[in-house]
Amino acid sequence: MSTPHVLLGLLTPRAMHGYELKLVHDERLPGAKPLPFGQVYSTLGRLERDGMVAEAGHDRAGGPDRTAYQVTPEGRQALAAWLARVEPPAPHLSNVLLAKVVITLLVNDEAAARRQLAAQRAAHLARMRALTALKTAPNTPIAHVLAADLAISHLDADLRWMQSALDRVTELHQEVRS
C-alpha cells in the first residue's frame, strides 16, 4: 500500500488535519494496519514538500494548532496516475508460514512440523470464524464486509497451502535435510 497516495485520496474530497486524517484512514480502510499518527504527519510533510498538498488553514478547537491540508493539482495528478496503475503480483514470496515449516524440519522432525501446521490451522480457522461473525452481523458497514471477505480469502488460501504442506511434509523433510 502506498501511504502517500492513500492519504491523497482521503484528502481529495475535503481538507483535513493529520489527526482527523488518521481517524478517517482507520475508519475507511477496516482491516488494514492502523496508521500511526507519526507516519501521517511525516507523510503530510513530504507531500507538502513535494507540492502534492498545501495548507488549507489552521484550527485551534480546544487544543494545539491544527493545520488542515488540501490536495493540489499536482497531487491530484499523482493520485490519478497511481489509481490507473495496475499493481503487479508480488515477485517474491515472503511468507513466515513456509519459513517456519522449513526451519522446523531443519531443527526438529516431521511430527513437530505437523504440530506446527495443525496449530496454525486452528488459529486460521478461529480468525475465519471471527471474521464471518463480523461480516454477518446486522448493520455491518459494507467496507467492513469487504475487508472481512478479503481477509477470509487470504486465510482460505493459507489453509489450502497448509494442507498441501501437510501432504508433502515427508518429501520436504527429505529435501531440506539433504
N, C-alpha and C positions, 0 to 999 in steps of 0.2 A: 504494500500500500504506500502510496506517495502522500505523506502527511501534508506537504505544502499544497498539493493540488486538492486534496480533500478540504483543507481549510479555505482555499479559494472558492471551492464550490459552496461551502456552507456560508461564506460571506457574500456570495453573489446576490441573494435576494434582498439583503439589508446589511447595513453596517452593524458591527458588534465589537465589544471589547473582549479581551482574552478570556476572562472568567466565564462570560456568557458563551463564548465560542466553544470552550471546553465542555460545558454542560450540554450544548446542542450536539456536539460531536458524539458524546456518550449516549445521548438520547436517540439520535437519528441512526446510529450505527450499533444497534444492540448486538452483543456477542463479540464485537471487536474488542481488542485490547484497549482498556481505558487510556485516554491520552493524558499524560502528566501535565500539570499546569506549566512547569518549566519548559516543556517541549513546545507548548502552544506559544508562549512568549518568545522563545528563541526563534521559532519558525516565523512568527509575525515579524520579528526584527529582520530576518533575512529576506522575507518577502518585501518588506518596506525598502530595504537597501537595494533590492533588485528591481524596484519600480513596479512590483505586482500589486501592492496595496498602498494606500495612503491614509493618513489620519483623516478621520471624518468628524472629529470633535472630542471634547472632554466632558466627563461627568464625575460628580462627586456625591453620589447618592449614599450618604451616611457612612462614608469611608474614605479611603485614599482616592486620589485622582485616577480615573479610568479613561484610557484612550480608546476610542472606537476606531475601527479600521473599515475601509471600503475597498472593493476591488477596482483597480484601474483598468483602462482599456488593454494595456499590456498583460495584465493578469487574466482578463477575460480571454485573450488570445491564447495564452499559455494553457488555460483550463480547457478551452475548446480542442486544442491540439492533443492534450493528454486524454480527453474523453474519446477522441476519434481513433487513438492508437490502440491496436489490438495487443493485449498482453500475451507475450509468448509463454508457452508452458515452461515450467521450471526446468532448466537444463541439467541440474544435478539433484540427486536425491539426498536429502538431508533429513533422515528420519531416525529418531532416537530408538524407536522400536527395533528396527533392523540392527542398529549398532549394539543394543543390549543383548539381542539373541546371539549375535556373532561373538561378542565378548564373553557371554555366559558359557558358550560352547568352548571357547578357548581356555577358560579358567575352571570350569566345572564339567558337568556331564549333561547328557540329553534330558535326564529327569529334571534337572534344575531349569533347563530351557523350557521344558513343557510346563513346569510350575509357574514360571515367569509369564509365559504366554497365557496360561489359564487365569492368572491373577489380573493381567492386563485386560483380558476379555471381559472379566467380571466388572472391572472399572468402566470399560466402554459401554457395556450393557446398562449399567446403572446411570451413566450420563445420558444415554439414549432415552431411558425411561423418564428422567427428569425433563429433558427437552420436549418429549412428547406430551407430558403433562402441561408444560408451559404453553406449547402451541395450541393445545386443545382447550385451554381454559377459556371461559367466557370473556368476551371483550378484550382478548389479547390483540394489541396493535399488529397490523399486517407486517410491519418491519420486523417485529419480534418473531412472528410466524416464519417469515422468510429466512431470518437468521438461524432459527432453530432447524428449519429444513436443510439449510446448507451444512450446519454442524452435524446433523444426523447422517447426511450423505457421506461426509468425510469419515464419520465413525463407522458407518457401514462398510466403506471401502477398507478401512483398517481391519475390521472384523474378518472380511474376506481374505485379506492378506495374512492375518494371523492363522486362519485355517490352513492356508497354503503353506505357511511356515511350519505348522504342526505336522502336516502331511510329509514335509521334506526335511524334518529336523535331523533324521539319521544321516541322510546324504550330506546335509550341510555340515554336520559334526565331522564326518569323514573328510570333507573338503577343507575345513578350517584347521584341522589337526595335521594335514599333510604338508 
